[in-house]
Amino acid sequence: LMKWGIDIFQVDKLTNGNPLLFVGWAILASPYSQDAMIKTLRDANQNGGGSDTDIKNMQGYHFIDKYEISQVCMVDFFRVIESNYVKDNPYHNSIHASDVLQTTHALLTGMNGKRFATSDLELFSVLVGAAIHDVGHPGTNNNFQTNANSEMALIYNDIHVLENYHVSFAFRKILGKDGNPNLNIFKNMQQNDFIKCKKLITEAVLGTDMT
């Protein structure tokens, strides 16, 4: 997943239509996700045992430890986000989200983009932003929403309409009145870190507005 030009459509096939669940877990839960895959492969080959390397010394983001995120919570978060991408949308679907997330990861790791980040929180935020950046996309653009005086355009005052919607949608799934706290991958962050993280995610997604 660190390589540029991965065939994301093949990933979609291999994951039975759940590319974002796999790519999100593999990247943001690293190195725990890699350790789990190593154990699964060894069990399949009847070799038994876990990884030979202390997980603390394995390569990866280590967000699970840094922000005390339950792996189950991480997986459930990506499962729900993916389920809310519109499958019938020919472009802004979970395959596209997986592609953007994997490409962002490749830029950060394979091409050493990490050196431009000032903190692990920035890395975490931009990766989460990549995963959610088009969730719930209806298949029309901002100009359509504005010209149609859609409910969405009225809520966001014609400003980054869809991008604001995507960020709001994701956070409402966690923190809204009908949200599920079991999806809250931010719940063990320090309050100041969460405020900063939410701001960074919002800025990252709003930055995808090309109009």
Beta strands, then each sheet from edge to edge (+ up, - down):
end
